[in-house]
Amino acid sequence: MKRIFFALAVLLTFAITACDKIDDLLTFYINEETTIVVESNFPIGLVAFDPVTIPTNSEETFKNNNTRAELVKDVTLNKLTLSIPEEEGADFDFLKKIEIYIAADGLDEVKVAYLEDVPMNVKTLNMNLTNAKLDEYLKKDSYTVRTRAELRSSVVSDVNVKAAMRFKVTADPI
């Protein structure tokens, strides 16, 4: 009986490890960057920035990673970092909280990242992620990113904020 239990435990461990290895082989990342302009005329309080359209080039990206759109089974935002370049001479002190949304033709807008309490004196923000399922958004020709924020102080001159996004993509093997 102990041998059977041991054999089953070894077999189960092997199966789990093999599945993890297969998932690793079928997982890749898509990096996207865009710039959000915080204009100097925004009032203190809640503001919504103009949406930014991002082309996906998904067919080519999937092909370069040995898969096709119909085989993609899971896409999530794996990392989103906002940063202000050194040459801007600004930091995120003007920002109290921020939310990032994604939308695409025929799909509902969904919140993908947020930060409730933006720290003072920083030039880089690592956003909290919602783990929203984004398969259909990245399969489209393009998607839009919309930012909603609450400003704690006015912005005296335009600030360019770089948004670096990393999507984790997992595809089926067949």
N, C-alpha and C positions, 0 to 999 in steps of 0.2 A: 504494500500500500504506500509506504514511504517513497519507494522508487517511482511509482506512478505519479504521485504528487510532485516529486522533484522534477520528473520529466515534463510534466505539464507546466510547471513554473518556468523551466528553461525554455520550453517552446513558446510560451506566452511572452517572455522577455525578448526572445529572438524576433517574434512577430512585431512587437511594439517598436523595437529598434529598427527593423527593416522598414516599417511604415514611416518612421521619422526620417530615415535616410532617403526614401523615395520622395517624401514631401519636400525635403531639402533640395533634391535634384529638380523638382518641378516648381520651385519658388525663386522668384527674382524680384528686383526692385526697380521702380521707375522714379527717377529724380526730375522734378520740375522746379523752375524758379520763375517768379514774377515780381514786379515792383508795384507797390501800393503807394500812391502819393497822398500824403496828409497835407492838405492845403491850409494856408495861413488864415483863411477866412472862416473856418469852422468855429461855431460858438461852443462855449463850455456846456457840457451835458451830453445827452445821447446823440450820436451822429451815425449816418450810414454813408460809406464811401461808395463811389461808382464801382460796379462790378467789373472785373477784369476777365476777359475771355482768353482761355488757354487751349490751343490746338493739341490734340492728343497724339496724332500719328500712331494710333493704337495698332493698326494692322501691321505696320512696319516694325513697331516695337515688339509685338507678340512674335512675329516671324523671326526677328533677331534673337529671340529667346526660345526658339524651337517649339512654338505653340501657335494656336489660332484663337480668335475671340470666343468661339463657341466652346473651347476647352477651358477657358478661364473660369474658375469656380469661386475664387475668394480674392477680393481686393479690399484692403483697408489702408487708411492713412497711418503710416508707421512712425512718422516724425514730421513736425512742422516747427520751423525756427524762423522767427522774425528778427531782423537785424538792421541797424542803422550804420551805414559805412562811416568810417572815421572822418572822412573829408566833409561829412554833413555838419559836424560840430554840434550835434544834438544827441539827446538820449530820450528814453521813454518816459521821462518825468511828466509829460503832458497827458499821459494815458492812465486812466483809472482801471478800466476793464475792457476786454475785447473778446469778440466772438467771430469765428470764420465759418462761412457757409459755402456749400457747393451746389450747383444746379446744372441741368443740361436739358436740351429740348425733349419734351415729353416726360420729364421726370420731376418729382417734387424736390424743392430745395431742402437740404438737410444740413444741420450743424455738424461740423467735423472737428472743430477745435475751439478752445476758449481759455481764458485766464481771468479769474475773478478779481484778484488783487495784484496789479502790476507793481513790481518793486521799483523803488526810486534809484536813480543814478546807474542805470544799466543800459547797454546798447544792444543786448541780445536777449530775446525771450524764447524759452522753450515752452511751447504751448501744451496744454492738457488736451488729450485726444478723446473723442467720443466712441471710437471703434465702430463707426457706421460702416455698413456694407456698401462698397462703392463700385462693384463690378460693372453695372450698367453705365455709370458715369464715364468710366475710362474706356468703355467700348464705343462711345460716341466719337464723332469727329472733333468735338471740342466740348469744353465745360466752362462754366463761369465760377469765379470765386468772388464772394461778396463779404465785406467786412462791416461789422457793426461794433461801435465802440462808445465808451463813455469817457469824455475828456475831463481831466481834473483841472486843467489850465489851458489857456488859449495858446495857439501855436503862432509864433511871431513871424516865421518864414516857412515856406513849403519844406516838408521833410520826405525824402524818399526812403521807404521801408522795403527791404528785400525779404520776400517770403520764399523760403526754401522748403519744399515738400518732398517727402519720400513715401511712395506707395509700395506696400508689400503685395505681390501678386502670386497666387498659387493656381496652377492649372492641373486639370486631370490628365493622366497619361494617355488616354485613348481618345 
